[in-house]
Amino acid sequence: MKMKLFAAAVAALAAGGAYAQSSVTLYGVADAGIEYTNHATSPKSGNNNSFRLTSGNQSGSRWGLRGIEDLGGGLKGIFVLESGFNIDTGTSGQGSRLFGRQAFVGLQSQYGQLTLGRHQTPFYDFGLIYDPMAISTRYSIGAQDNYIGASRADNSVKYIGTFSGLTVQALYSFQRDGQEVPGVFTAGREYAFSASYAAGPFSVGAAYDESNGTTGVTSGTAVANNSQMIRRATVAGTYAIGPAKVYAGYRYAHSFNGAVLPGAIVANTATALSNSVSNLYWLGVGYQLTPAFSLTGAAYYQDFKSTSADPWNFVATADYALSKRTDLYTSLSYVKNKSNSALGVNGFNGVGTDSAVVTPGQNQFGATVGIRHKF
C-alpha cells in the first residue's frame, strides 16, 4: 500500500513538472471610443464635421494565443497567434485576416529568438519604443508615415536577440503582402534591421528597411511593379528624468523607380510625387503625474524634398488608470497642412473606407475619448 501511494505521488509530481514546462496564454485588448473630426470630405465632399464610434484608438483591439514549451538545454519552442478585430462592428481587422496582427512559430534560446510566419517588422517595433505615442491608431507617427503605423510582413523570417542592454532584430520577407510570385523573386520583398541600446535612463536606437513593390493583377493581366523600391532609415532616443521621459527622432525615406511615399505630392496639386525624398522629425515628452494619471505630448514635422507640401502634426493624450487592466483616455490632434498637402489626423489616406479624410490644403482637428481593457 505504501509503495502504491509513493508511486502515485511520484507520478503526480512528474505530471505537474511536465505541465509546468509547457503553457498557452490567452490575452487581448478591447479598446473603443468616440471620435470627432472637422474639415472632412469622405464620403461627402466639402468641409464636414464627423462623429463616429472607433475601435483600437490607443491599442489595436485584439485577442491572441501565446505558447511556449521547454525543450531542455535552454531551448524552447514558441508560437504566437494574434487576431485583430474592430470592436465597433465585430469584424476582423487587417484585411479580414484571422490572425492578421501576428502569426508565427519558432525557437528561442539564450542566443535569441528565430521565428517563421507573419511578423511585426523591426521598423514597427522601433516605433513602439521611440514614438511618444507608441504608434497608437489615434494619433501617432503612423499618421505621418502610414508604413510605420501598419507595418507587418507575411512570409517572413525574423530574429530577435537581447544581450545585456543591446537588442538587435533582423527580418526578411519573401512577399510581405500575399503569396510569393514564381520567377519574380523581388515582388513584395522586404528586409530590415534594427538595434537599440538601453542603459539606466537613456535609450538610443536605429533601424533600416528596404521594400519592393508587389506584382498585382488588373483585369487578368499581371502588372509588375516589383522594381519600385522604398528605403527608410531612422534614428531616435529617449531620456527619463524622474517622472518625465523625453523622446526625439528622425526618419529618412527615399522612393525609387516610380514608387510614391505616403503624402508626397506636387505642391498645390493632387498629383502624386514619385521618386521623392522625405525627412520626418519628431519630439515629445511623457509625464507620470500620479501612479494612475499620465500625460503625453508630441510634435511631428515632415519635409518632402522638392515640394513645399510639408505638414505638421501636434498630439496630446491624457490617460487615467482605473485599475491595472482598465483605463480611460482622451487624445487630441491638430494637423497644419501647407501647399495643398492632405495629411489628416488619421493619416494621408485616412483609416478605413468611411474615414474623415481631410480636404486638401485644410487644417484638421480631431479628438477621441475612450476606454481600454486589457486581459
ZABA-778923 format. One record per residue (C-alpha): y, x, z; residue number from 1; residue in one letter. Coordinates in steps of 0.001 Angstrom, whole numbers. Layout:
N
@y = Y | x = X | z = Z | k = NUM | r = A
...
***
This chain:
375
@y = 0 | x = 0 | z = 0 | k = 1 | r = M
@y = 2392 | x = 2813 | z = 934 | k = 2 | r = K
@y = 1623 | x = 4645 | z = -2330 | k = 3 | r = M
@y = 2285 | x = 1465 | z = -4322 | k = 4 | r = K
@y = 5625 | x = 949 | z = -2575 | k = 5 | r = L
@y = 6541 | x = 4577 | z = -3182 | k = 6 | r = F
@y = 5624 | x = 4338 | z = -6878 | k = 7 | r = A
@y = 7659 | x = 1133 | z = -7238 | k = 8 | r = A
@y = 10672 | x = 2800 | z = -5603 | k = 9 | r = A
@y = 10418 | x = 5830 | z = -7928 | k = 10 | r = V
@y = 10182 | x = 3534 | z = -10972 | k = 11 | r = A
@y = 13242 | x = 1585 | z = -9834 | k = 12 | r = A
@y = 15246 | x = 4778 | z = -9356 | k = 13 | r = L
@y = 14159 | x = 6080 | z = -12759 | k = 14 | r = A
@y = 15167 | x = 2812 | z = -14422 | k = 15 | r = A
@y = 18533 | x = 2915 | z = -12663 | k = 16 | r = G
@y = 19083 | x = 6518 | z = -13798 | k = 17 | r = G
@y = 18222 | x = 5667 | z = -17389 | k = 18 | r = A
@y = 20623 | x = 2708 | z = -17309 | k = 19 | r = Y
@y = 23412 | x = 4914 | z = -15926 | k = 20 | r = A
@y = 23012 | x = 7273 | z = -18882 | k = 21 | r = Q
@y = 23892 | x = 4575 | z = -21430 | k = 22 | r = S
@y = 26653 | x = 1949 | z = -21336 | k = 23 | r = S
@y = 28518 | x = -512 | z = -23539 | k = 24 | r = V
@y = 32002 | x = -1731 | z = -22597 | k = 25 | r = T
@y = 33753 | x = -4876 | z = -23830 | k = 26 | r = L
@y = 37557 | x = -4535 | z = -23882 | k = 27 | r = Y
@y = 40591 | x = -6048 | z = -25548 | k = 28 | r = G
@y = 44226 | x = -7146 | z = -25606 | k = 29 | r = V
@y = 45727 | x = -10619 | z = -26070 | k = 30 | r = A
@y = 49445 | x = -10404 | z = -26947 | k = 31 | r = D
@y = 51689 | x = -13254 | z = -28132 | k = 32 | r = A
@y = 55395 | x = -14048 | z = -28160 | k = 33 | r = G
@y = 58260 | x = -15915 | z = -29815 | k = 34 | r = I
@y = 60486 | x = -14054 | z = -32286 | k = 35 | r = E
@y = 63974 | x = -14791 | z = -33625 | k = 36 | r = Y
@y = 65470 | x = -13012 | z = -36653 | k = 37 | r = T
@y = 68593 | x = -13607 | z = -38745 | k = 38 | r = N
@y = 69573 | x = -12875 | z = -42362 | k = 39 | r = H
@y = 66070 | x = -13705 | z = -43576 | k = 40 | r = A
@y = 65124 | x = -14525 | z = -47171 | k = 41 | r = T
@y = 61411 | x = -15343 | z = -47052 | k = 42 | r = S
@y = 60136 | x = -17820 | z = -48012 | k = 43 | r = P
@y = 63564 | x = -19397 | z = -48629 | k = 44 | r = K
@y = 66313 | x = -17465 | z = -50421 | k = 45 | r = S
@y = 69617 | x = -16770 | z = -48694 | k = 46 | r = G
@y = 70590 | x = -15666 | z = -45200 | k = 47 | r = N
@y = 68488 | x = -17811 | z = -42877 | k = 48 | r = N
@y = 67539 | x = -17801 | z = -39217 | k = 49 | r = N
@y = 63850 | x = -17606 | z = -38369 | k = 50 | r = S
@y = 61954 | x = -18736 | z = -35256 | k = 51 | r = F
@y = 58216 | x = -18183 | z = -35044 | k = 52 | r = R
@y = 55240 | x = -17514 | z = -32798 | k = 53 | r = L
@y = 53943 | x = -13982 | z = -33289 | k = 54 | r = T
@y = 50792 | x = -12080 | z = -32355 | k = 55 | r = S
@y = 50401 | x = -8477 | z = -31272 | k = 56 | r = G
@y = 54006 | x = -7597 | z = -30539 | k = 57 | r = N
@y = 53649 | x = -4716 | z = -28064 | k = 58 | r = Q
@y = 49939 | x = -4112 | z = -28655 | k = 59 | r = S
@y = 47895 | x = -5461 | z = -31531 | k = 60 | r = G
@y = 45704 | x = -8325 | z = -30301 | k = 61 | r = S
@y = 42101 | x = -7114 | z = -30397 | k = 62 | r = R
@y = 38639 | x = -7091 | z = -28891 | k = 63 | r = W
@y = 36183 | x = -4257 | z = -29047 | k = 64 | r = G
@y = 32905 | x = -2685 | z = -28001 | k = 65 | r = L
@y = 32710 | x = 923 | z = -26874 | k = 66 | r = R
@y = 29327 | x = 2568 | z = -26299 | k = 67 | r = G
@y = 28149 | x = 5928 | z = -25004 | k = 68 | r = I
@y = 24683 | x = 7410 | z = -24423 | k = 69 | r = E
@y = 23927 | x = 10662 | z = -22623 | k = 70 | r = D
@y = 21538 | x = 12625 | z = -24844 | k = 71 | r = L
@y = 21260 | x = 15555 | z = -22455 | k = 72 | r = G
@y = 22655 | x = 19077 | z = -22510 | k = 73 | r = G
@y = 26221 | x = 17773 | z = -22562 | k = 74 | r = G
@y = 25656 | x = 15911 | z = -25869 | k = 75 | r = L
@y = 26488 | x = 12196 | z = -26099 | k = 76 | r = K
@y = 26095 | x = 9539 | z = -28764 | k = 77 | r = G
@y = 29165 | x = 7290 | z = -29125 | k = 78 | r = I
@y = 30377 | x = 4297 | z = -31121 | k = 79 | r = F
@y = 33440 | x = 2036 | z = -31288 | k = 80 | r = V
@y = 33698 | x = -1374 | z = -32989 | k = 81 | r = L
@y = 37220 | x = -2810 | z = -32686 | k = 82 | r = E
@y = 38349 | x = -6099 | z = -34224 | k = 83 | r = S
@y = 41988 | x = -7091 | z = -34655 | k = 84 | r = G
@y = 42979 | x = -10760 | z = -34669 | k = 85 | r = F
@y = 46052 | x = -12973 | z = -34875 | k = 86 | r = N
@y = 46253 | x = -14929 | z = -31645 | k = 87 | r = I
@y = 48751 | x = -17416 | z = -33133 | k = 88 | r = D
@y = 46286 | x = -18567 | z = -35821 | k = 89 | r = T
@y = 42905 | x = -17301 | z = -34635 | k = 90 | r = G
@y = 42335 | x = -15403 | z = -37887 | k = 91 | r = T
@y = 41108 | x = -11834 | z = -38305 | k = 92 | r = S
@y = 43659 | x = -9089 | z = -38890 | k = 93 | r = G
@y = 43650 | x = -6008 | z = -41129 | k = 94 | r = Q
@y = 42912 | x = -7989 | z = -44284 | k = 95 | r = G
@y = 40352 | x = -10255 | z = -42567 | k = 96 | r = S
@y = 38018 | x = -7343 | z = -41783 | k = 97 | r = R
@y = 35571 | x = -7980 | z = -38943 | k = 98 | r = L
@y = 36214 | x = -4576 | z = -37366 | k = 99 | r = F
@y = 39479 | x = -3712 | z = -39087 | k = 100 | r = G
@y = 41052 | x = -1621 | z = -36359 | k = 101 | r = R
@y = 38240 | x = 888 | z = -35899 | k = 102 | r = Q
@y = 34528 | x = 1152 | z = -36661 | k = 103 | r = A
@y = 32792 | x = 4481 | z = -36183 | k = 104 | r = F
@y = 29724 | x = 6247 | z = -34776 | k = 105 | r = V
@y = 29156 | x = 9877 | z = -33916 | k = 106 | r = G
@y = 28514 | x = 12619 | z = -31384 | k = 107 | r = L
@y = 30547 | x = 14054 | z = -28503 | k = 108 | r = Q
@y = 30201 | x = 17329 | z = -26613 | k = 109 | r = S
@y = 32285 | x = 19931 | z = -24818 | k = 110 | r = Q
@y = 33321 | x = 21192 | z = -28253 | k = 111 | r = Y
@y = 34831 | x = 17883 | z = -29329 | k = 112 | r = G
@y = 34009 | x = 14587 | z = -30982 | k = 113 | r = Q
@y = 32790 | x = 14124 | z = -34577 | k = 114 | r = L
@y = 32546 | x = 10577 | z = -35955 | k = 115 | r = T
@y = 31963 | x = 8712 | z = -39249 | k = 116 | r = L
@y = 33456 | x = 5360 | z = -40268 | k = 117 | r = G
@y = 36884 | x = 3691 | z = -40263 | k = 118 | r = R
@y = 39390 | x = 5566 | z = -38091 | k = 119 | r = H
@y = 42956 | x = 5707 | z = -36946 | k = 120 | r = Q
@y = 44454 | x = 8706 | z = -38746 | k = 121 | r = T
@y = 45879 | x = 11740 | z = -36923 | k = 122 | r = P
@y = 49360 | x = 10591 | z = -38026 | k = 123 | r = F
@y = 48832 | x = 7248 | z = -36274 | k = 124 | r = Y
@y = 47522 | x = 8927 | z = -33108 | k = 125 | r = D
@y = 50510 | x = 11276 | z = -33228 | k = 126 | r = F
@y = 52874 | x = 8282 | z = -33262 | k = 127 | r = G
@y = 51170 | x = 6722 | z = -30243 | k = 128 | r = L
@y = 52244 | x = 9774 | z = -28237 | k = 129 | r = I
@y = 55622 | x = 10710 | z = -29701 | k = 130 | r = Y
@y = 57155 | x = 7405 | z = -30830 | k = 131 | r = D
@y = 59204 | x = 5994 | z = -27901 | k = 132 | r = P
@y = 57861 | x = 2521 | z = -28773 | k = 133 | r = M
@y = 54264 | x = 3769 | z = -29218 | k = 134 | r = A
@y = 54048 | x = 2169 | z = -32684 | k = 135 | r = I
@y = 54397 | x = -1352 | z = -31311 | k = 136 | r = S
@y = 54439 | x = -4001 | z = -34039 | k = 137 | r = T
@y = 57854 | x = -5163 | z = -32772 | k = 138 | r = R
@y = 59693 | x = -2877 | z = -33016 | k = 139 | r = Y
@y = 58994 | x = 818 | z = -33620 | k = 140 | r = S
@y = 58771 | x = 3733 | z = -36015 | k = 141 | r = I
@y = 56389 | x = 1596 | z = -38065 | k = 142 | r = G
@y = 59377 | x = -373 | z = -39372 | k = 143 | r = A
@y = 60954 | x = 2779 | z = -40787 | k = 144 | r = Q
@y = 57677 | x = 4128 | z = -42130 | k = 145 | r = D
@y = 55009 | x = 1474 | z = -42783 | k = 146 | r = N
@y = 52489 | x = 4230 | z = -43476 | k = 147 | r = Y
@y = 52631 | x = 5444 | z = -39873 | k = 148 | r = I
@y = 52630 | x = 1946 | z = -38427 | k = 149 | r = G
@y = 49412 | x = 806 | z = -40135 | k = 150 | r = A
@y = 47538 | x = 3980 | z = -40902 | k = 151 | r = S
@y = 43770 | x = 3651 | z = -40819 | k = 152 | r = R
@y = 41273 | x = 5171 | z = -43192 | k = 153 | r = A
@y = 37953 | x = 3804 | z = -44463 | k = 154 | r = D
@y = 35067 | x = 6092 | z = -45424 | k = 155 | r = N
@y = 36333 | x = 8885 | z = -43219 | k = 156 | r = S
@y = 35084 | x = 11777 | z = -41108 | k = 157 | r = V
@y = 37168 | x = 12599 | z = -38024 | k = 158 | r = K
@y = 37119 | x = 15414 | z = -35491 | k = 159 | r = Y
@y = 38963 | x = 15462 | z = -32139 | k = 160 | r = I
@y = 38849 | x = 18432 | z = -29796 | k = 161 | r = G
@y = 40625 | x = 18931 | z = -26467 | k = 162 | r = T
@y = 40841 | x = 22396 | z = -24926 | k = 163 | r = F
@y = 42874 | x = 22507 | z = -21728 | k = 164 | r = S
@y = 46332 | x = 21247 | z = -22768 | k = 165 | r = G
@y = 45689 | x = 21569 | z = -26518 | k = 166 | r = L
@y = 44367 | x = 18640 | z = -28601 | k = 167 | r = T
@y = 43518 | x = 19071 | z = -32298 | k = 168 | r = V
@y = 42473 | x = 16480 | z = -34875 | k = 169 | r = Q
@y = 41257 | x = 16588 | z = -38470 | k = 170 | r = A
@y = 40342 | x = 13739 | z = -40827 | k = 171 | r = L
@y = 39009 | x = 13496 | z = -44366 | k = 172 | r = Y
@y = 38626 | x = 10170 | z = -46185 | k = 173 | r = S
@y = 36687 | x = 9805 | z = -49431 | k = 174 | r = F
@y = 38508 | x = 6480 | z = -50117 | k = 175 | r = Q
@y = 40944 | x = 5266 | z = -47448 | k = 176 | r = R
@y = 41016 | x = 1600 | z = -48511 | k = 177 | r = D
@y = 37848 | x = 197 | z = -50022 | k = 178 | r = G
@y = 34896 | x = 1738 | z = -51824 | k = 179 | r = Q
@y = 34660 | x = 5148 | z = -53451 | k = 180 | r = E
@y = 35072 | x = 5290 | z = -57244 | k = 181 | r = V
@y = 32290 | x = 7182 | z = -59092 | k = 182 | r = P
@y = 33688 | x = 10076 | z = -61108 | k = 183 | r = G
@y = 37223 | x = 9672 | z = -59697 | k = 184 | r = V
@y = 36988 | x = 11716 | z = -56529 | k = 185 | r = F
@y = 40720 | x = 11782 | z = -55831 | k = 186 | r = T
@y = 41109 | x = 7980 | z = -55845 | k = 187 | r = A
@y = 42211 | x = 6977 | z = -52365 | k = 188 | r = G
@y = 41510 | x = 10429 | z = -50973 | k = 189 | r = R
@y = 43292 | x = 11332 | z = -47752 | k = 190 | r = E
@y = 43198 | x = 14283 | z = -45414 | k = 191 | r = Y
@y = 45215 | x = 15016 | z = -42302 | k = 192 | r = A
@y = 45546 | x = 17447 | z = -39412 | k = 193 | r = F
@y = 47403 | x = 17385 | z = -36115 | k = 194 | r = S
@y = 47834 | x = 19454 | z = -32972 | k = 195 | r = A
@y = 49590 | x = 18668 | z = -29709 | k = 196 | r = S
@y = 50083 | x = 20645 | z = -26522 | k = 197 | r = Y
@y = 50986 | x = 19276 | z = -23088 | k = 198 | r = A
@y = 51898 | x = 21299 | z = -20014 | k = 199 | r = A
@y = 53491 | x = 19687 | z = -16964 | k = 200 | r = G
@y = 56444 | x = 17525 | z = -18026 | k = 201 | r = P
@y = 56540 | x = 18969 | z = -21567 | k = 202 | r = F
@y = 54633 | x = 17978 | z = -24699 | k = 203 | r = S
@y = 55019 | x = 19053 | z = -28329 | k = 204 | r = V
@y = 53044 | x = 18214 | z = -31457 | k = 205 | r = G
@y = 52864 | x = 18484 | z = -35232 | k = 206 | r = A
@y = 50907 | x = 16672 | z = -37957 | k = 207 | r = A
@y = 50339 | x = 16846 | z = -41725 | k = 208 | r = Y
@y = 48931 | x = 14199 | z = -44057 | k = 209 | r = D
@y = 48296 | x = 14017 | z = -47806 | k = 210 | r = E
@y = 47018 | x = 10943 | z = -49673 | k = 211 | r = S
@y = 46362 | x = 9928 | z = -53290 | k = 212 | r = N
@y = 46768 | x = 6528 | z = -54909 | k = 213 | r = G
@y = 43769 | x = 4240 | z = -55259 | k = 214 | r = T
@y = 42266 | x = 3004 | z = -58510 | k = 215 | r = T
@y = 42706 | x = -756 | z = -58817 | k = 216 | r = G
@y = 41594 | x = -3353 | z = -61344 | k = 217 | r = V
@y = 44003 | x = -5647 | z = -63232 | k = 218 | r = T
@y = 42538 | x = -8369 | z = -65485 | k = 219 | r = S
@y = 39278 | x = -6470 | z = -65715 | k = 220 | r = G
@y = 40988 | x = -3201 | z = -66674 | k = 221 | r = T
@y = 40923 | x = -206 | z = -64388 | k = 222 | r = A
@y = 44382 | x = 1100 | z = -63510 | k = 223 | r = V
@y = 44164 | x = 4740 | z = -62479 | k = 224 | r = A
@y = 46958 | x = 5919 | z = -60196 | k = 225 | r = N
@y = 44879 | x = 8484 | z = -58343 | k = 226 | r = N
@y = 47234 | x = 11259 | z = -59480 | k = 227 | r = S
@y = 50018 | x = 9695 | z = -57409 | k = 228 | r = Q
@y = 50381 | x = 11524 | z = -54127 | k = 229 | r = M
@y = 52392 | x = 11375 | z = -50908 | k = 230 | r = I
@y = 52720 | x = 14269 | z = -48494 | k = 231 | r = R
@y = 54001 | x = 13871 | z = -44949 | k = 232 | r = R
@y = 54662 | x = 16335 | z = -42158 | k = 233 | r = A
@y = 56075 | x = 15691 | z = -38700 | k = 234 | r = T
@y = 57003 | x = 17470 | z = -35503 | k = 235 | r = V
@y = 58056 | x = 15895 | z = -32202 | k = 236 | r = A
@y = 58242 | x = 16457 | z = -28481 | k = 237 | r = G
@y = 58662 | x = 14740 | z = -25127 | k = 238 | r = T
@y = 60025 | x = 15844 | z = -21765 | k = 239 | r = Y
@y = 59671 | x = 13991 | z = -18467 | k = 240 | r = A
@y = 62441 | x = 14198 | z = -15864 | k = 241 | r = I
@y = 61473 | x = 12240 | z = -12758 | k = 242 | r = G
@y = 61131 | x = 8568 | z = -13758 | k = 243 | r = P
@y = 62642 | x = 9258 | z = -17225 | k = 244 | r = A
@y = 60974 | x = 10524 | z = -20393 | k = 245 | r = K
@y = 62904 | x = 11763 | z = -23437 | k = 246 | r = V
@y = 61494 | x = 11613 | z = -26997 | k = 247 | r = Y
@y = 62686 | x = 13386 | z = -30160 | k = 248 | r = A
@y = 61059 | x = 13763 | z = -33563 | k = 249 | r = G
@y = 61350 | x = 14432 | z = -37288 | k = 250 | r = Y
@y = 59186 | x = 13339 | z = -40245 | k = 251 | r = R
@y = 59375 | x = 14734 | z = -43791 | k = 252 | r = Y
@y = 57857 | x = 12806 | z = -46721 | k = 253 | r = A
@y = 57659 | x = 13556 | z = -50453 | k = 254 | r = H
@y = 56147 | x = 11388 | z = -53215 | k = 255 | r = S
@y = 54788 | x = 12820 | z = -56476 | k = 256 | r = F
@y = 53633 | x = 11639 | z = -59924 | k = 257 | r = N
@y = 55265 | x = 8200 | z = -59752 | k = 258 | r = G
@y = 54405 | x = 7385 | z = -56138 | k = 259 | r = A
@y = 57034 | x = 5471 | z = -54125 | k = 260 | r = V
@y = 57881 | x = 5905 | z = -50453 | k = 261 | r = L
@y = 58386 | x = 2667 | z = -48455 | k = 262 | r = P
@y = 62054 | x = 1639 | z = -48770 | k = 263 | r = G
@y = 63040 | x = 4231 | z = -51378 | k = 264 | r = A
@y = 65377 | x = 2551 | z = -53899 | k = 265 | r = I
@y = 68155 | x = 3499 | z = -56281 | k = 266 | r = V
@y = 71398 | x = 2912 | z = -54356 | k = 267 | r = A
@y = 72953 | x = -568 | z = -54738 | k = 268 | r = N
@y = 69944 | x = -1860 | z = -56708 | k = 269 | r = T
@y = 66469 | x = -3217 | z = -56033 | k = 270 | r = A
@y = 64858 | x = -559 | z = -58265 | k = 271 | r = T
@y = 62126 | x = 1490 | z = -56589 | k = 272 | r = A
@y = 62819 | x = 5223 | z = -56500 | k = 273 | r = L
@y = 59706 | x = 7255 | z = -57290 | k = 274 | r = S
@y = 59179 | x = 10986 | z = -56730 | k = 275 | r = N
@y = 61586 | x = 10916 | z = -53803 | k = 276 | r = S
@y = 62094 | x = 12774 | z = -50524 | k = 277 | r = V
@y = 62668 | x = 11146 | z = -47139 | k = 278 | r = S
@y = 63784 | x = 12609 | z = -43819 | k = 279 | r = N
@y = 63196 | x = 10384 | z = -40783 | k = 280 | r = L
@y = 64731 | x = 11264 | z = -37405 | k = 281 | r = Y
@y = 64267 | x = 9543 | z = -34043 | k = 282 | r = W
@y = 65466 | x = 9872 | z = -30475 | k = 283 | r = L
@y = 64505 | x = 7761 | z = -27477 | k = 284 | r = G
@y = 64178 | x = 7520 | z = -23726 | k = 285 | r = V
@y = 61892 | x = 5596 | z = -21376 | k = 286 | r = G
@y = 62759 | x = 4900 | z = -17743 | k = 287 | r = Y
@y = 60496 | x = 3578 | z = -14980 | k = 288 | r = Q
@y = 62920 | x = 1720 | z = -12715 | k = 289 | r = L
@y = 60180 | x = 489 | z = -10371 | k = 290 | r = T
@y = 56366 | x = 706 | z = -10479 | k = 291 | r = P
@y = 56399 | x = -2687 | z = -12219 | k = 292 | r = A
@y = 59591 | x = -2576 | z = -14339 | k = 293 | r = F
@y = 60313 | x = -194 | z = -17236 | k = 294 | r = S
@y = 62962 | x = 134 | z = -19955 | k = 295 | r = L
@y = 62733 | x = 1926 | z = -23308 | k = 296 | r = T
@y = 65377 | x = 2565 | z = -25966 | k = 297 | r = G
@y = 65222 | x = 4324 | z = -29335 | k = 298 | r = A
@y = 67214 | x = 5038 | z = -32487 | k = 299 | r = A
@y = 65661 | x = 5750 | z = -35900 | k = 300 | r = Y
@y = 67525 | x = 7028 | z = -38978 | k = 301 | r = Y
@y = 66018 | x = 7550 | z = -42423 | k = 302 | r = Q
@y = 67744 | x = 9695 | z = -45038 | k = 303 | r = D
@y = 66441 | x = 9225 | z = -48582 | k = 304 | r = F
@y = 67384 | x = 12175 | z = -50783 | k = 305 | r = K
@y = 69360 | x = 11395 | z = -53977 | k = 306 | r = S
@y = 70414 | x = 7940 | z = -52741 | k = 307 | r = T
@y = 72792 | x = 6528 | z = -50146 | k = 308 | r = S
@y = 70443 | x = 3652 | z = -49199 | k = 309 | r = A
@y = 69821 | x = 5134 | z = -45751 | k = 310 | r = D
@y = 69154 | x = 2636 | z = -42906 | k = 311 | r = P
@y = 69482 | x = 2850 | z = -39114 | k = 312 | r = W
@y = 67269 | x = 1013 | z = -36614 | k = 313 | r = N
@y = 68110 | x = 581 | z = -32910 | k = 314 | r = F
@y = 65484 | x = -785 | z = -30498 | k = 315 | r = V
@y = 65337 | x = -1677 | z = -26788 | k = 316 | r = A
@y = 62406 | x = -3035 | z = -24767 | k = 317 | r = T
@y = 62043 | x = -4230 | z = -21172 | k = 318 | r = A
@y = 58583 | x = -4663 | z = -19633 | k = 319 | r = D
@y = 57619 | x = -6205 | z = -16276 | k = 320 | r = Y
@y = 54052 | x = -5923 | z = -14979 | k = 321 | r = A
@y = 52801 | x = -8992 | z = -13128 | k = 322 | r = L
@y = 49562 | x = -7111 | z = -12398 | k = 323 | r = S
@y = 47604 | x = -4145 | z = -13739 | k = 324 | r = K
@y = 46412 | x = -6315 | z = -16620 | k = 325 | r = R
@y = 49223 | x = -8772 | z = -17376 | k = 326 | r = T
@y = 52866 | x = -8075 | z = -18258 | k = 327 | r = D
@y = 55935 | x = -9855 | z = -19618 | k = 328 | r = L
@y = 58228 | x = -8172 | z = -22156 | k = 329 | r = Y
@y = 61298 | x = -8618 | z = -24307 | k = 330 | r = T
@y = 62179 | x = -6474 | z = -27331 | k = 331 | r = S
@y = 65438 | x = -6306 | z = -29276 | k = 332 | r = L
@y = 66060 | x = -4630 | z = -32621 | k = 333 | r = S
@y = 69140 | x = -4183 | z = -34808 | k = 334 | r = Y
@y = 68967 | x = -2724 | z = -38316 | k = 335 | r = V
@y = 72030 | x = -1446 | z = -40144 | k = 336 | r = K
@y = 71461 | x = -1337 | z = -43909 | k = 337 | r = N
@y = 73520 | x = 562 | z = -46462 | k = 338 | r = K
@y = 73875 | x = 523 | z = -50267 | k = 339 | r = S
@y = 71514 | x = -2435 | z = -50673 | k = 340 | r = N
@y = 68697 | x = -924 | z = -48613 | k = 341 | r = S
@y = 66387 | x = -3652 | z = -47326 | k = 342 | r = A
@y = 64960 | x = -2480 | z = -44026 | k = 343 | r = L
@y = 64180 | x = -5410 | z = -41740 | k = 344 | r = G
@y = 63348 | x = -5310 | z = -38057 | k = 345 | r = V
@y = 59699 | x = -5706 | z = -39125 | k = 346 | r = N
@y = 59808 | x = -3117 | z = -41893 | k = 347 | r = G
@y = 60769 | x = -2793 | z = -45530 | k = 348 | r = F
@y = 58154 | x = -5310 | z = -46595 | k = 349 | r = N
@y = 58040 | x = -7500 | z = -43501 | k = 350 | r = G
@y = 54822 | x = -8381 | z = -41683 | k = 351 | r = V
@y = 52630 | x = -10968 | z = -43376 | k = 352 | r = G
@y = 53380 | x = -13385 | z = -46189 | k = 353 | r = T
@y = 55756 | x = -15593 | z = -44164 | k = 354 | r = D
@y = 57829 | x = -12782 | z = -42657 | k = 355 | r = S
@y = 61577 | x = -12952 | z = -42318 | k = 356 | r = A
@y = 62288 | x = -10305 | z = -44964 | k = 357 | r = V
@y = 65932 | x = -9252 | z = -44764 | k = 358 | r = V
@y = 68433 | x = -9930 | z = -47537 | k = 359 | r = T
@y = 69027 | x = -6572 | z = -49334 | k = 360 | r = P
@y = 72139 | x = -4860 | z = -48024 | k = 361 | r = G
@y = 72375 | x = -7138 | z = -44992 | k = 362 | r = Q
@y = 72008 | x = -6016 | z = -41409 | k = 363 | r = N
@y = 69370 | x = -7792 | z = -39325 | k = 364 | r = Q
@y = 68857 | x = -8613 | z = -35654 | k = 365 | r = F
@y = 65517 | x = -9502 | z = -34103 | k = 366 | r = G
@y = 64420 | x = -10486 | z = -30589 | k = 367 | r = A
@y = 60957 | x = -11152 | z = -29188 | k = 368 | r = T
@y = 59885 | x = -12476 | z = -25773 | k = 369 | r = V
@y = 56195 | x = -12458 | z = -24957 | k = 370 | r = G
@y = 53215 | x = -11938 | z = -22670 | k = 371 | r = I
@y = 50353 | x = -9437 | z = -22904 | k = 372 | r = R
@y = 46985 | x = -9414 | z = -21118 | k = 373 | r = H
@y = 44526 | x = -6517 | z = -21207 | k = 374 | r = K
@y = 40856 | x = -6939 | z = -20388 | k = 375 | r = F
***
